Amino acid sequence: MKTEFKARFLQHLNQKRQDKGFTLIELLVVIIIIGILSAIALPSFLNQANKAKQSEAKQYGGSMNRAQQASFAESGKFIGFVPGLGLGIKTQTQNYTYSIIPAATEAAPTLATDTTVVANIAHGQSNVLKSYLGAVALIQQGGTEKTSTAVLCESTAAGVAAPAGAADAATIAADNINCNNTSWTVVSK
């Protein structure tokens, strides 16, 4: 009887192993769920690469703004040439082209001609990247005292061209500086 019991037990285990597995319907349901989740997540995932590239421009734009403020505090003028800021920022990277308007035409670092406002531009190398604009301006702070104030703006759409001049870049009020028109939004002040 022991051997008969063993044989039936082995048959039972073998039958149990054969019953394990997925039915075709279960497999299709899993595939459909994975498809729906990937359709939801894929656009967001693909946009992360552009956001990482844009973080370069945000970082450099903020640094350029701070360097312009430091330059004005030291010399009373803004720098008109990117290498003149002393930050080690290349004027062209794989993702962005950096410039200052109004920019000097000389090859050596010089001072900008406008002493009241300067715009630092980060223009995307491809049409999928947003452009960034840093503006630094002098704002009246009661009496005759002026202080430099900065704003960093992001284009609302990818591939937006840089403004023609610093006055077109930012709106300067008596005590405030903001991004100009509806093509730019404030990232930081």
FIVEXDREN-822894 format. One record per residue (C-alpha): residue number from 1; x, y, z. Coordinates in steps of 0.05 Angstrom, whole numbers, plus 5000, padded with zeros to 4 digits. Example, Ala and Ser with C-alpha at 12.3 -4.5 7.8 and 13.67 -1.06 7.14 Angstrom:
pos  east  north  up
1  5246  4910  5156
2  5273  4979  5143
***
This chain:
pos  east  north  up
1  5000  5000  5000
2  5057  5046  5012
3  5079  5044  4939
4  5008  5056  4915
5  5003  5116  4961
6  5070  5142  4936
7  5048  5135  4864
8  4983  5172  4875
9  5019  5227  4912
10  5069  5235  4855
11  5012  5236  4804
12  4977  5289  4846
13  5041  5332  4848
14  5051  5323  4773
15  4978  5343  4759
16  4986  5404  4804
17  5048  5427  4766
18  5010  5422  4700
19  4953  5465  4728
20  5001  5522  4743
21  5009  5577  4691
22  4971  5634  4659
23  4910  5630  4615
24  4910  5669  4550
25  4859  5719  4577
26  4902  5733  4639
27  4962  5745  4594
28  4923  5793  4549
29  4897  5832  4608
30  4968  5842  4634
31  4993  5864  4565
32  4935  5914  4559
33  4949  5943  4628
34  5023  5951  4612
35  5005  5985  4546
36  4959  6035  4580
37  5010  6051  4634
38  5066  6061  4584
39  5022  6106  4540
40  5009  6149  4601
41  5081  6151  4626
42  5120  6154  4560
43  5109  6228  4542
44  5129  6249  4612
45  5190  6204  4609
46  5212  6231  4542
47  5206  6303  4566
48  5255  6290  4623
49  5315  6291  4576
50  5296  6362  4553
51  5286  6385  4624
52  5355  6360  4642
53  5385  6399  4583
54  5345  6461  4603
55  5373  6458  4674
56  5441  6477  4644
57  5411  6542  4617
58  5376  6558  4682
59  5439  6548  4721
60  5483  6588  4674
61  5430  6643  4666
62  5426  6652  4742
63  5502  6653  4747
64  5507  6705  4692
65  5456  6749  4727
66  5494  6746  4793
67  5560  6760  4757
68  5528  6822  4724
69  5505  6846  4792
70  5575  6836  4821
71  5606  6872  4761
72  5560  6932  4771
73  5575  6934  4846
74  5650  6935  4831
75  5656  6979  4769
76  5589  7013  4760
77  5578  6980  4693
78  5552  6915  4665
79  5596  6866  4626
80  5580  6861  4552
81  5618  6797  4534
82  5606  6727  4563
83  5679  6710  4578
84  5685  6777  4613
85  5639  6752  4668
86  5696  6707  4693
87  5651  6646  4702
88  5683  6599  4652
89  5618  6592  4613
90  5629  6575  4540
91  5590  6618  4491
92  5566  6554  4457
93  5553  6486  4486
94  5520  6424  4457
95  5452  6449  4480
96  5454  6525  4483
97  5486  6588  4456
98  5500  6642  4508
99  5504  6716  4494
100  5495  6784  4526
101  5455  6842  4496
102  5475  6896  4487
103  5540  6859  4472
104  5606  6891  4456
105  5636  6878  4388
106  5708  6872  4410
107  5742  6804  4420
108  5766  6822  4490
109  5721  6826  4552
110  5691  6896  4554
111  5636  6934  4589
112  5566  6940  4560
113  5547  7008  4532
114  5480  7011  4570
115  5492  7022  4644
116  5419  7013  4665
117  5399  6945  4638
118  5432  6884  4608
119  5403  6818  4583
120  5437  6750  4586
121  5410  6702  4534
122  5411  6626  4531
123  5384  6605  4464
124  5370  6531  4452
125  5409  6496  4397
126  5348  6455  4377
127  5275  6472  4370
128  5254  6426  4427
129  5291  6467  4480
130  5263  6529  4513
131  5305  6593  4513
132  5323  6631  4576
133  5333  6705  4588
134  5366  6737  4647
135  5356  6812  4656
136  5393  6856  4705
137  5370  6928  4714
138  5380  6986  4760
139  5320  7002  4803
140  5310  7066  4842
141  5308  7052  4917
142  5285  7117  4947
143  5320  7183  4936
144  5380  7177  4890
145  5401  7108  4911
146  5397  7053  4859
147  5405  6978  4865
148  5413  6923  4814
149  5356  6874  4809
150  5354  6810  4767
151  5301  6765  4736
152  5308  6699  4700
153  5255  6685  4647
154  5237  6622  4609
155  5204  6622  4541
156  5133  6594  4542
157  5147  6553  4480
158  5207  6516  4454
159  5249  6548  4398
160  5232  6621  4416
161  5283  6670  4387
162  5321  6718  4433
163  5296  6790  4437
164  5331  6843  4395
165  5354  6886  4452
166  5356  6890  4527
167  5297  6938  4530
168  5256  6885  4493
169  5277  6832  4542
170  5248  6858  4607
171  5197  6908  4632
172  5229  6955  4681
173  5183  6993  4728
174  5202  7044  4781
175  5215  6990  4833
176  5209  6924  4796
177  5235  6883  4737
178  5194  6830  4701
179  5195  6787  4639
180  5170  6823  4578
181  5105  6803  4541
182  5070  6737  4540
183  5127  6697  4508
184  5166  6694  4573
185  5150  6671  4644
186  5189  6685  4708
187  5233  6628  4733
188  5267  6666  4790
189  5277  6736  4815
***
